[in-house]
Amino acid sequence: MRIEAVDIFGFGKWYDQHFDFDPQLQVFQGANEAGKSTLSAFIDGVLFGFATKKKPYAQYLPKSGHSYGGQITVVQHGQRYVVKRVAGRAGGEVTVTDAAGQQHDAAFLQQLLAPIDGPLFRQIFRFNQQDLLAIFQLQQADLSRHLLTVGAAGSQEWLGLAQKYRREAARLYKPRGRVWPLNQALSKLDELNAKLASAQATLPAYLTQQQQVDRQKAAVQTLGQQISASRAKVSALTQLQAAWPNYQAWQTVRQQIAQQPAALSPQVYQDYQALQQKRASSHAELQQLAAKLNAVTDQQQLAPAFLFYQQHQAEFDAQLAQVADVQTAVQVSAQLQQQQQDLQEESQQLQVQLGTKQAVQPLSELDFTQARNNQQQRQKLQQQIQQRQQALQQQTTQNQVLEQQVAHLEGQLQQPQRRSQRSKQQPTYLVWGIVAVIGLFLPGWLKLVTVVGLALGGWQFQRQQQAPATTDPVQQQWQQALAELDQHQAQLAALTQQQTTAQGNLTAYTAAWESLKARYGYADLSDDVILNHQHDLQRLLACQQQNQELAQRQSDATYQIQQWLAGFNFAHDWLPLAAAEPAAAIAQATNFVTAQQQQLADLRDGDQNYAYYQQQTTRVQQAIAGIDQQLHQLLAQHDLVSEHELKQRQQADQSQQQLAEREQVLATQISADLPNLQHYADLNVLTTELQTRQTELQQQQSQLDTAQRQLTTGQTQLTQLASDGSYRVLRQQVAQQEAEISTLTQRWLSYQLAAQWIEQTLSQASQQRLPAMLTLAEKYFAILTQQRYVRIKLTTTQITVVRQDKQQFAVGELSQGTAEQLYVALRLAFAQTISDVQRLPLVIDDSFVNFDAARQQQVLTLLAELSRTNQVIYFTAQTVSPQVGQVTVLTAQ
């Protein structure tokens, strides 16, 4: 889009003002308060809406009482439009007038500018000195992030939201903090865990029971995973079973389509109809000639048979020309009948021997090998199942005995503690204490008894400290029995799983065998016949196939004879051949035609007019014969013999089209399940596998119920082993503390991840156009810096520039002027890159006040180059040479 002219009715300081714009580079030059920013805001307001009362200082209401608004003349896609906006609700009332004078509403303007709206226009195509100054109020990391997201719409608002999320996360947790909620919660959890460990160490036999509970938990988890996988498989198989009727219908339709011949072209039916019409016309002419012949021979007494013959001479001649072929067909039919009888007798003998009446296809070499292997595998699996069943019974009995033993030992452990064996074997400290006290009351040297008592007491104490600790033998027996029970239960579970797998494999092999029999039609055959009489099955099939071939040849010969006899149906009153034998019929027809031909020759010799009419009649009859030949050839080209078959073929083509439509509908319905459905030969195989999977699922569910009951029992026993209630209280406190930490952690992670997602999304939004944008940005940056900087490197976290001498600088290391040039290069490059979506004028308002004279000249050079593709509107307080473009000087009023 390019702006041609601006007409201001009243906007800020401007009223009744007209400006013409250069289609490439338009420069508005003026001092401060000359109205440059007002004119820039007017362009923005007319295109995207005036500011509302929420921003009163951005409305630019005229002070002189003139009407508020104005219009802009623009050119878009070669069409000229006048966009007019005046005071009104929601940014003003807007109308768009095209070159034909037709007016459009605001929706048309949005469509004309789409996909650019006001915020996008200000972020991409319009910027000023405030945008350049704002980037230097950021920290170094924020500055790089800001530049990296230059190409994302609304990046500043999103970056502000990301920073808000990071502040919220910092209020919850800091790595070295102590007063933050998550830090305090983690400290408290450490204290509770220490108390819990101390309480746990005081529980007798706790660790042993804890290990058992852990094993039971692992078993429950494993079974849960197996059940999830089995449920998914059962669900998938159930879905396939539900889709099977449509799949079977689809297969049937495909088979019907495959059995149908290729559809005939509509041109075939049109050509046949045209020949029929031509034949009818020739028949009409033949009737006229017959009337003339009758008139010539009216005075002669001609036999009715001869009159009939002369009307159908061509037909009689055509039939008589086929006599030799028909005689050959009669001989071939007799030979084929004898061969059929011999094959029928051999087939009957094979059927009695094999015990079947239906010939079936013999097994292929691959299927025969698989059938042998299938039989061996089924026999092997049956033996394994019987052996494992016996092992399962023995293992179950052993488990029951061990469970009773464990229960008995647990009962003994719950009885009052017996006097320890150590107290029976070692003297107590009380005895030696009494000896020492008695020695104090003895006279003289007898007081040595006190020393002896104390010495023996110390010696006893030292021995006890050095002696290894002993445990209760009943508890040792209980732990050993419990470990042995766990081992037997694991073995029982393994045997059960092996038995289930073997039964599933046997079911699968049996289903495969039944599928093979169903596929070859062996349902009535014994396994012995299938595996040991393949040669006889092959011979029976060959006999029946040969018999079918002979029957087909016999049918062809019979059909040829019948067709020849049917060719005389037009003369059935004169030649009644229907009940005659083929040989007799041939002789009768030959004699009749020969007699009539002789009489016709006599008439031709005696009357010239008759000969003429007869000649014309012959010509027409030959024409009809030629048409009949064309009709016959047309039918023969498409394997047809009569008009009736052609009509049937036409009806079949219509039915085939309906079948194709039906096949397409069914294929759409089963498209998602079709690859999996094709893995199954029939519904029985699918149903068998589904039943097997359901059985496995039931067994796994039963095992899970048992394991969960055992786990519950173990956990109850573990709780009972605690010395008092402090352990349960600490466990509850730890669980509550972990829940609180989980809640705080989720909040902290949600804030952190949200901030990361926003920054990554903005970066990716820029990087979608990054290659093209980066190429232009490097080019523009080199122009602005007079080729001092030749390359820009962008990553997701950092931006660096490369000087001509290969030295690299981060953004924070650049001077303010160079950083502004980098920002300008990126902004202009992105605006140029986005032009493939919408090409709008670049509006630059006093954006280079910090540039020196050389840099100002480089900016003008760059703007002149950009104006070749995008119109550039540049507002500046600097003096600009008119050579760069159209310069309009604005003066302060």
Number of C-alpha atoms within 10 A of each C-alpha: 19 22 25 17 16 22 19 23 19 23 24 20 17 23 20 12 12 14 12 14 21 19 23 23 24 24 24 24 22 19 15 13 14 19 21 24 17 18 21 18 20 27 20 18 20 22 21 22 21 26 18 15 11 8 9 10 10 15 20 19 19 17 12 12 9 14 16 20 27 25 23 22 20 19 15 14 8 9 10 18 22 21 23 20 26 20 15 13 10 11 18 19 17 23 17 22 16 16 10 8 10 9 14 14 13 17 12 13 17 14 10 15 19 11 11 19 13 13 12 15 22 16 19 23 22 22 20 17 15 11 15 20 14 10 19 15 10 14 11 16 13 17 18 22 23 20 20 26 23 22 29 21 18 14 23 15 9 17 19 12 16 21 18 14 19 18 14 15 21 16 13 19 19 14 9 8 13 14 13 15 16 23 19 16 18 16 11 15 20 14 12 18 15 12 16 19 13 12 18 18 12 14 17 12 14 17 13 13 19 16 11 19 21 14 14 21 17 13 18 20 15 13 19 16 12 17 19 13 13 19 16 12 16 20 15 15 21 16 12 21 18 11 16 19 12 17 22 15 15 21 15 13 20 17 11 13 18 11 9 14 12 11 14 14 10 9 9 13 14 11 12 18 13 10 17 15 11 14 20 12 12 17 16 12 15 21 13 11 20 21 12 17 21 14 12 15 15 10 8 9 7 12 10 9 14 18 17 14 20 19 20 18 21 20 19 21 13 13 17 17 10 11 17 10 12 23 14 12 19 17 12 15 19 12 12 18 14 10 14 19 11 12 18 14 11 14 20 14 11 19 16 10 11 17 12 15 13 13 21 16 15 21 20 10 9 8 13 16 12 16 21 11 12 18 15 11 16 19 11 12 18 13 12 15 18 12 12 16 15 11 15 18 12 12 17 15 12 15 19 12 12 18 17 11 17 21 14 12 19 16 10 14 14 8 8 7 9 7 8 11 10 12 9 9 8 11 12 14 15 10 11 19 15 13 18 22 16 14 18 15 12 13 9 8 8 13 16 15 18 21 16 15 21 19 14 17 21 14 11 16 13 11 12 13 9 8 8 8 8 9 9 12 9 13 15 12 15 19 18 13 18 21 15 16 20 18 13 17 16 13 14 20 14 12 17 19 15 15 20 18 15 18 18 19 16 20 19 17 19 18 18 20 18 16 20 19 18 15 13 13 15 21 13 12 13 11 14 9 15 17 15 10 13 17 12 16 23 15 16 26 19 17 22 19 14 16 20 13 13 19 17 13 16 21 14 14 21 18 14 16 22 14 14 19 20 16 15 19 15 12 17 12 10 15 15 15 20 14 8 12 9 20 12 12 16 20 11 15 20 15 10 16 17 12 11 18 16 10 12 18 11 10 14 16 10 10 12 12 14 20 17 13 18 22 14 16 25 19 14 20 21 17 17 22 16 13 17 15 12 14 21 16 14 18 18 12 10 15 11 16 16 13 13 10 13 19 12 13 18 17 12 16 18 13 14 20 14 13 17 16 13 15 20 14 14 18 18 10 15 17 12 10 16 16 10 11 21 10 10 15 14 15 16 16 20 20 17 17 19 20 17 20 19 18 15 22 20 14 16 20 16 13 18 20 14 13 19 17 13 17 20 15 13 18 18 12 15 19 18 13 16 19 13 13 11 14 20 14 12 18 15 12 16 20 14 13 18 16 12 17 19 14 13 19 16 12 15 21 13 15 22 19 16 16 23 16 13 18 24 16 16 25 24 17 18 21 21 12 14 20 12 15 24 21 15 19 26 23 19 28 29 22 20 25 19 13 15 14 23 19 20 21 13 15 12 15 13 17 19 18 22 17 17 13 9 11 9 16 14 14 20 17 13 14 10 17 17 18 17 22 23 25 20 22 25 25 22 25 26 24 24 23 22 18 15 8 10 16 20 24 23 25 23 21 22 19 19 21 14 15 17 11 11 11 19 17 15 20 22 19 15 18 24 19 16 19 19 12 15 22 24 28 25 21 26 22 19 15 12 19 12 11 7 16 19 19 20 18 17 17 13 11 8
